[in-house]
Amino acid sequence: MTFDELKSMISEISWFHRLAEPDLHGEFVQIRTLAAWSGGTTEDQELKRIADQMKWLPSSRDQDDPILGRTLEDRAEQAGRKGEISRLSLDIYKTALSALSRFSGNPSLKTGAHDFTEAARGAALFASRRAAYEVLLGEPGFWCGLMKIYQTGHWPCGILRNGQVVVL
């Protein structure tokens, strides 16, 4: 994937339009509701187990990358491209921000008194910027993989201890 392909993909994503639909195939754990995270009760024991084991993926830009840490920034600096990659990743962030402005909400992001809409948006922005770093360093990996999940209309919201991504 090239930088231009990533930018085009992000600008064309129909964000979160297939949440909770059981149509995603792969090495993911797909959930159909966020009820176990809303403080309410759920009888779904598997969902409770997932909620107990899941760590949320970052949803704000000041959070640390739980997968790669600062290795992408370190590689950019070692390559003498820190400023360039930072600037271009900001461009991707702005593209994602613009694309996400078209998203008006999805009932699957609301459960009980909790609304996960802003967390989903923030997570998409975080993932977009990290994917830009991967692409610009020529090392598409975890974050580029998440962008493909976003492209299907789902939200990769967390990760289990065994490394599996949890997708709504």
Secondary structure, 3 states (H helix, E strand, C coil): CCHHHHHHHHHHCCCCCCCCCCCCCCCEEECCCCHHHCCCCCCCHHHHHHHHHCEECCCCCCCCCCCCCCHHHHHHHHCCCHHHHHHHHHHHHHHHHHHHCCCCCCHHHEECCEECHHHHHHHHHHHHHHHHHHHHCCCCCHHHHHHHHHHCCCCEEEECCCCCEEEC
